[in-house]
Amino acid sequence: MQLLTGIDQSDYSKIEAGKRYYTFEQCKRIAMALNTSMDYLAGLTDTKEPYPRNS
């Protein structure tokens, strides 16, 4: 996942432990890597499909 998002394992561990938070850019990269929307990652929607993206 690090190659797709640029976020290393130690940062993921800190985020999971609540010691660090995602930046907007990190959320965006994760959503793109998982082919979903940031709203889905945040629990704001149950729809996993991403929104149409601009080229």
PyMOL commands that set and color helices and strands:
alter all, ss='L'
color gray80, all
select helices_A, chain A and resi 2-5+9-16+24-33+38-41
alter helices_A, ss='H'
color red, helices_A
deselect
rebuild
show_as cartoon
